[in-house]
Amino acid sequence: MSPVHVRLNAVLASIVLAASLVSAQQAVQPGPAVKTAYRVAGDIPSMIRGVVVDGEQKPLKFARLRLRNLDANEIEQVANADALGEFSFVAKPGVPYVVEFADETGRVVAVGDVVRSSVGEVASTLVVLPSRVPTLAGLFGGTALTVMTAATGIGLSVVDEALPKVSPTK
């Protein structure tokens, strides 16, 4: 198994673990003392960790990423991924965030899922850049022009039975 797949499996495992923790927290109804502890601990940050990969699931080394706060619709932090495409941000608990990959002009190319972590938790995300596949128009545009030029050069034309009949004298 390649190092990229091992890393992706680790990220997916941490997502499952985070979901399990959230389920367990929701299943247990905390008493008043625990609720007070959460209010007091409201200044404790949480963390968002993840991996950025291209369309072929290869990590993007040293990619520049932005953490967008969706409540305020603002970029809160900017960070670079490491040599394995991994990144992390310190985040405010309970706030919805997305991690963005933007090009040099600032145009957003890829966005991870919306993540929201609780006090002291680590939320995971995966940012996947779209694959670059040539469009059919670009691939066959020159070929179609060549075929049409050759056909008209030897006098071929298209006759379609569905077209109305038109007399050259009328």
C-alpha positions as CSV (number, residue, x, y, z in Angstrom):
1,M,0.0,0.0,0.0
2,S,1.4,3.4,-1.0
3,P,2.2,6.1,1.6
4,V,-0.6,8.2,0.2
5,H,-3.2,5.5,0.7
6,V,-1.9,4.9,4.3
7,R,-2.3,8.6,5.0
8,L,-5.8,8.7,3.5
9,N,-6.8,5.6,5.5
10,A,-5.5,7.4,8.6
11,V,-7.6,10.5,7.8
12,L,-10.7,8.4,7.2
13,A,-10.1,6.5,10.4
14,S,-9.9,9.7,12.4
15,I,-13.1,10.9,10.8
16,V,-14.9,7.7,11.9
17,L,-13.4,8.1,15.3
18,A,-14.5,11.7,15.6
19,A,-18.0,10.7,14.5
20,S,-18.1,8.0,17.1
21,L,-17.0,10.4,19.8
22,V,-19.8,12.8,18.7
23,S,-22.3,10.0,18.8
24,A,-21.1,8.9,22.3
25,Q,-21.4,12.5,23.5
26,Q,-24.9,12.8,22.2
27,A,-25.9,9.5,23.8
28,V,-24.8,10.6,27.3
29,Q,-26.9,13.4,28.7
30,P,-24.4,15.5,30.8
31,G,-25.5,16.8,34.2
32,P,-25.4,20.5,35.2
33,A,-21.8,20.3,36.4
34,V,-20.6,19.1,32.9
35,K,-22.5,21.9,31.2
36,T,-20.9,24.4,33.5
37,A,-17.5,22.9,32.6
38,Y,-18.1,23.4,28.9
39,R,-19.0,27.1,29.5
40,V,-15.8,27.6,31.5
41,A,-13.7,25.8,28.9
42,G,-15.2,27.8,26.0
43,D,-11.8,29.4,25.4
44,I,-10.1,26.1,24.8
45,P,-9.5,25.8,21.1
46,S,-10.1,22.9,18.8
47,M,-8.1,21.7,15.8
48,I,-8.8,21.0,12.2
49,R,-6.3,18.6,10.5
50,G,-6.4,17.1,7.0
51,V,-4.7,16.2,3.8
52,V,-4.8,18.0,0.4
53,V,-4.5,15.7,-2.7
54,D,-4.8,16.1,-6.4
55,G,-7.3,14.3,-8.7
56,E,-5.1,11.2,-8.7
57,Q,-5.0,11.1,-4.9
58,K,-1.3,12.2,-4.8
59,P,-0.5,14.6,-1.9
60,L,0.1,18.2,-2.9
61,K,3.4,19.2,-1.2
62,F,3.5,22.6,0.4
63,A,0.1,23.7,-0.9
64,R,-1.1,27.0,0.4
65,L,-4.5,26.5,2.2
66,R,-7.0,28.9,3.8
67,L,-9.3,28.3,6.7
68,R,-12.7,30.0,6.1
69,N,-15.1,30.8,9.0
70,L,-18.5,30.2,7.5
71,D,-20.3,32.2,10.3
72,A,-18.3,35.3,9.5
73,N,-17.6,34.4,5.8
74,E,-13.9,35.4,6.4
75,I,-10.5,33.8,6.0
76,E,-9.2,33.3,9.5
77,Q,-5.9,31.6,8.8
78,V,-3.6,30.7,6.0
79,A,-1.1,27.8,6.2
80,N,1.0,25.6,4.0
81,A,0.7,21.8,3.8
82,D,3.9,19.8,4.6
83,A,5.8,17.5,2.3
84,L,3.0,14.8,2.7
85,G,0.2,17.2,1.9
86,E,-0.9,17.3,5.6
87,F,-2.1,20.6,7.3
88,S,-3.6,21.7,10.6
89,F,-5.4,24.8,11.9
90,V,-6.3,25.9,15.4
91,A,-10.0,26.7,15.3
92,K,-12.8,28.1,17.5
93,P,-15.0,25.3,18.9
94,G,-18.5,25.1,17.5
95,V,-17.8,27.3,14.5
96,P,-18.4,25.8,11.0
97,Y,-15.2,26.0,8.8
98,V,-14.1,24.9,5.3
99,V,-10.5,24.5,4.1
100,E,-9.9,26.1,0.7
101,F,-7.2,25.6,-1.9
102,A,-6.8,28.7,-4.0
103,D,-4.5,29.4,-7.0
104,E,-2.0,32.2,-7.3
105,T,-4.8,34.7,-8.4
106,G,-6.9,33.8,-5.3
107,R,-9.5,31.8,-7.3
108,V,-10.8,28.9,-5.2
109,V,-9.9,25.6,-6.9
110,A,-11.1,23.1,-4.2
111,V,-12.9,23.2,-0.9
112,G,-13.1,20.5,1.8
113,D,-16.2,19.5,3.6
114,V,-17.8,21.7,6.3
115,V,-16.2,20.8,9.6
116,R,-17.2,21.8,13.1
117,S,-15.3,20.6,16.2
118,S,-16.1,20.8,19.8
119,V,-13.9,22.0,22.7
120,G,-10.5,20.3,22.6
121,E,-11.4,18.0,19.7
122,V,-9.6,17.4,16.4
123,A,-11.8,17.5,13.3
124,S,-10.5,15.9,10.0
125,T,-11.0,17.0,6.5
126,L,-9.8,16.0,3.0
127,V,-9.3,18.6,0.2
128,V,-9.3,17.0,-3.3
129,L,-8.4,19.0,-6.3
130,P,-10.5,18.3,-9.4
131,S,-8.9,16.1,-12.2
132,R,-7.9,17.8,-15.4
133,V,-9.4,16.0,-18.3
134,P,-9.4,17.6,-21.8
135,T,-12.8,18.5,-23.1
136,L,-14.1,16.7,-26.2
137,A,-14.5,20.0,-28.0
138,G,-10.8,20.7,-27.5
139,L,-9.8,17.2,-28.3
140,F,-11.8,16.9,-31.6
141,G,-12.1,20.5,-32.7
142,G,-9.2,20.3,-35.1
143,T,-10.2,16.9,-36.4
144,A,-13.8,18.1,-37.2
145,L,-12.5,21.1,-39.1
146,T,-10.1,18.9,-41.2
147,V,-12.9,16.4,-42.1
148,M,-15.3,19.2,-43.1
149,T,-12.6,20.9,-45.2
150,A,-11.8,17.6,-47.0
151,A,-15.4,16.8,-47.6
152,T,-16.3,20.2,-49.1
153,G,-13.1,20.1,-51.2
154,I,-14.2,17.0,-53.0
155,G,-17.8,18.1,-53.4
156,L,-19.5,16.1,-50.7
157,S,-22.7,17.5,-49.2
158,V,-25.2,16.2,-46.6
159,V,-28.7,15.2,-47.7
160,D,-31.1,14.9,-44.9
161,E,-34.6,13.5,-45.5
162,A,-36.0,15.5,-42.6
163,L,-35.3,18.8,-44.3
164,P,-38.0,20.4,-46.4
165,K,-37.6,20.1,-50.2
166,V,-36.6,23.4,-51.8
167,S,-36.6,24.0,-55.5
168,P,-33.7,25.9,-57.0
169,T,-36.1,27.7,-59.3
170,K,-38.6,28.9,-56.7
